[in-house]
Amino acid sequence: MNDNDKERFSAALVAASFAIPRAVSKPMLTAYYNLLSDLDIIDIEKAIDNHCRVSQFYPKPADIRNIINAGKPNTQDKAVLAWLG
Protein backbone atom coordinates (compact mmCIF):
# COMPACT_ATOMS: atom_id res chain seq x y z
CA MET A 1 0.00 0.00 0.00
CA ASN A 2 1.15 3.55 -0.53
CA ASP A 3 -0.01 7.04 0.42
CA ASN A 4 -2.33 7.14 -2.61
CA ASP A 5 -4.29 4.25 -1.08
CA LYS A 6 -5.04 5.98 2.23
CA GLU A 7 -8.49 7.16 1.13
CA ARG A 8 -9.51 3.68 -0.08
CA PHE A 9 -8.08 2.17 3.11
CA SER A 10 -10.02 4.59 5.32
CA ALA A 11 -13.20 4.03 3.31
CA ALA A 12 -12.94 0.25 3.75
CA LEU A 13 -12.58 0.55 7.53
CA VAL A 14 -15.39 3.09 7.79
CA ALA A 15 -17.64 0.84 5.68
CA ALA A 16 -16.87 -2.04 8.06
CA SER A 17 -18.05 0.16 10.93
CA PHE A 18 -21.51 0.26 9.33
CA ALA A 19 -21.65 -3.54 9.17
CA ILE A 20 -20.14 -4.01 12.63
CA PRO A 21 -20.72 -0.88 14.73
CA ARG A 22 -17.47 0.68 15.89
CA ALA A 23 -16.29 4.26 16.25
CA VAL A 24 -13.51 4.93 13.76
CA SER A 25 -11.06 7.69 14.67
CA LYS A 26 -8.10 9.24 12.92
CA PRO A 27 -5.60 7.72 15.42
CA MET A 28 -7.17 4.31 14.83
CA LEU A 29 -6.91 4.67 11.04
CA THR A 30 -3.28 5.74 11.41
CA ALA A 31 -2.45 2.75 13.60
CA TYR A 32 -4.19 0.31 11.24
CA TYR A 33 -2.43 1.87 8.24
CA ASN A 34 0.97 1.61 9.89
CA LEU A 35 0.37 -2.02 10.83
CA LEU A 36 -0.89 -3.04 7.39
CA SER A 37 1.04 -0.74 5.03
CA ASP A 38 3.15 -3.60 3.68
CA LEU A 39 0.05 -5.26 2.20
CA ASP A 40 -1.78 -4.56 -1.07
CA ILE A 41 -4.90 -2.37 -0.81
CA ILE A 42 -6.97 -4.77 -2.92
CA ASP A 43 -6.11 -7.64 -0.57
CA ILE A 44 -6.96 -5.48 2.44
CA GLU A 45 -10.34 -4.47 1.01
CA LYS A 46 -11.20 -8.10 0.25
CA ALA A 47 -10.07 -9.25 3.69
CA ILE A 48 -12.15 -6.61 5.48
CA ASP A 49 -15.18 -7.56 3.38
CA ASN A 50 -14.68 -11.28 4.06
CA HIS A 51 -14.20 -10.67 7.78
CA CYS A 52 -17.42 -8.66 8.04
CA ARG A 53 -19.33 -11.47 6.33
CA VAL A 54 -18.38 -14.06 8.95
CA SER A 55 -17.63 -12.22 12.19
CA GLN A 56 -19.64 -10.23 14.66
CA PHE A 57 -16.53 -8.33 15.77
CA TYR A 58 -14.81 -5.42 14.06
CA PRO A 59 -11.65 -6.59 12.25
CA LYS A 60 -8.35 -6.04 13.99
CA PRO A 61 -5.13 -5.67 11.98
CA ALA A 62 -4.17 -9.26 12.87
CA ASP A 63 -7.54 -10.52 11.56
CA ILE A 64 -6.98 -8.74 8.25
CA ARG A 65 -3.43 -10.04 7.98
CA ASN A 66 -4.50 -13.61 8.84
CA ILE A 67 -7.20 -13.60 6.16
CA ILE A 68 -4.73 -12.35 3.55
CA ASN A 69 -2.05 -14.85 4.58
CA ALA A 70 -4.40 -17.84 4.87
CA GLY A 71 -2.87 -20.78 3.08
CA LYS A 72 0.43 -19.03 2.48
CA PRO A 73 3.51 -20.31 4.25
CA ASN A 74 4.47 -18.37 7.36
CA THR A 75 8.04 -17.74 8.57
CA GLN A 76 8.23 -21.07 10.36
CA ASP A 77 6.91 -22.94 7.31
CA LYS A 78 9.47 -21.20 5.10
CA ALA A 79 12.28 -22.19 7.46
CA VAL A 80 11.22 -25.84 7.40
CA LEU A 81 10.93 -25.80 3.61
CA ALA A 82 14.40 -24.23 3.30
CA TRP A 83 15.85 -26.85 5.63
CA LEU A 84 14.27 -29.69 3.63
CA GLY A 85 15.04 -28.15 0.23
C-alpha positions as a Markdown table, in Angstrom:
| # | Residue | x | y | z |
|---|---|---|---|---|
| 1 | Met | 0.0 | 0.0 | 0.0 |
| 2 | Asn | 1.1 | 3.6 | -0.5 |
| 3 | Asp | 0.0 | 7.0 | 0.4 |
| 4 | Asn | -2.3 | 7.1 | -2.6 |
| 5 | Asp | -4.3 | 4.3 | -1.1 |
| 6 | Lys | -5.0 | 6.0 | 2.2 |
| 7 | Glu | -8.5 | 7.2 | 1.1 |
| 8 | Arg | -9.5 | 3.7 | -0.1 |
| 9 | Phe | -8.1 | 2.2 | 3.1 |
| 10 | Ser | -10.0 | 4.6 | 5.3 |
| 11 | Ala | -13.2 | 4.0 | 3.3 |
| 12 | Ala | -12.9 | 0.2 | 3.8 |
| 13 | Leu | -12.6 | 0.6 | 7.5 |
| 14 | Val | -15.4 | 3.1 | 7.8 |
| 15 | Ala | -17.6 | 0.8 | 5.7 |
| 16 | Ala | -16.9 | -2.0 | 8.1 |
| 17 | Ser | -18.1 | 0.2 | 10.9 |
| 18 | Phe | -21.5 | 0.3 | 9.3 |
| 19 | Ala | -21.7 | -3.5 | 9.2 |
| 20 | Ile | -20.1 | -4.0 | 12.6 |
| 21 | Pro | -20.7 | -0.9 | 14.7 |
| 22 | Arg | -17.5 | 0.7 | 15.9 |
| 23 | Ala | -16.3 | 4.3 | 16.2 |
| 24 | Val | -13.5 | 4.9 | 13.8 |
| 25 | Ser | -11.1 | 7.7 | 14.7 |
| 26 | Lys | -8.1 | 9.2 | 12.9 |
| 27 | Pro | -5.6 | 7.7 | 15.4 |
| 28 | Met | -7.2 | 4.3 | 14.8 |
| 29 | Leu | -6.9 | 4.7 | 11.0 |
| 30 | Thr | -3.3 | 5.7 | 11.4 |
| 31 | Ala | -2.5 | 2.7 | 13.6 |
| 32 | Tyr | -4.2 | 0.3 | 11.2 |
| 33 | Tyr | -2.4 | 1.9 | 8.2 |
| 34 | Asn | 1.0 | 1.6 | 9.9 |
| 35 | Leu | 0.4 | -2.0 | 10.8 |
| 36 | Leu | -0.9 | -3.0 | 7.4 |
| 37 | Ser | 1.0 | -0.7 | 5.0 |
| 38 | Asp | 3.2 | -3.6 | 3.7 |
| 39 | Leu | 0.0 | -5.3 | 2.2 |
| 40 | Asp | -1.8 | -4.6 | -1.1 |
| 41 | Ile | -4.9 | -2.4 | -0.8 |
| 42 | Ile | -7.0 | -4.8 | -2.9 |
| 43 | Asp | -6.1 | -7.6 | -0.6 |
| 44 | Ile | -7.0 | -5.5 | 2.4 |
| 45 | Glu | -10.3 | -4.5 | 1.0 |
| 46 | Lys | -11.2 | -8.1 | 0.2 |
| 47 | Ala | -10.1 | -9.3 | 3.7 |
| 48 | Ile | -12.2 | -6.6 | 5.5 |
| 49 | Asp | -15.2 | -7.6 | 3.4 |
| 50 | Asn | -14.7 | -11.3 | 4.1 |
| 51 | His | -14.2 | -10.7 | 7.8 |
| 52 | Cys | -17.4 | -8.7 | 8.0 |
| 53 | Arg | -19.3 | -11.5 | 6.3 |
| 54 | Val | -18.4 | -14.1 | 8.9 |
| 55 | Ser | -17.6 | -12.2 | 12.2 |
| 56 | Gln | -19.6 | -10.2 | 14.7 |
| 57 | Phe | -16.5 | -8.3 | 15.8 |
| 58 | Tyr | -14.8 | -5.4 | 14.1 |
| 59 | Pro | -11.6 | -6.6 | 12.2 |
| 60 | Lys | -8.3 | -6.0 | 14.0 |
| 61 | Pro | -5.1 | -5.7 | 12.0 |
| 62 | Ala | -4.2 | -9.3 | 12.9 |
| 63 | Asp | -7.5 | -10.5 | 11.6 |
| 64 | Ile | -7.0 | -8.7 | 8.3 |
| 65 | Arg | -3.4 | -10.0 | 8.0 |
| 66 | Asn | -4.5 | -13.6 | 8.8 |
| 67 | Ile | -7.2 | -13.6 | 6.2 |
| 68 | Ile | -4.7 | -12.4 | 3.6 |
| 69 | Asn | -2.1 | -14.8 | 4.6 |
| 70 | Ala | -4.4 | -17.8 | 4.9 |
| 71 | Gly | -2.9 | -20.8 | 3.1 |
| 72 | Lys | 0.4 | -19.0 | 2.5 |
| 73 | Pro | 3.5 | -20.3 | 4.3 |
| 74 | Asn | 4.5 | -18.4 | 7.4 |
| 75 | Thr | 8.0 | -17.7 | 8.6 |
| 76 | Gln | 8.2 | -21.1 | 10.4 |
| 77 | Asp | 6.9 | -22.9 | 7.3 |
| 78 | Lys | 9.5 | -21.2 | 5.1 |
| 79 | Ala | 12.3 | -22.2 | 7.5 |
| 80 | Val | 11.2 | -25.8 | 7.4 |
| 81 | Leu | 10.9 | -25.8 | 3.6 |
| 82 | Ala | 14.4 | -24.2 | 3.3 |
| 83 | Trp | 15.8 | -26.8 | 5.6 |
| 84 | Leu | 14.3 | -29.7 | 3.6 |
| 85 | Gly | 15.0 | -28.2 | 0.2 |
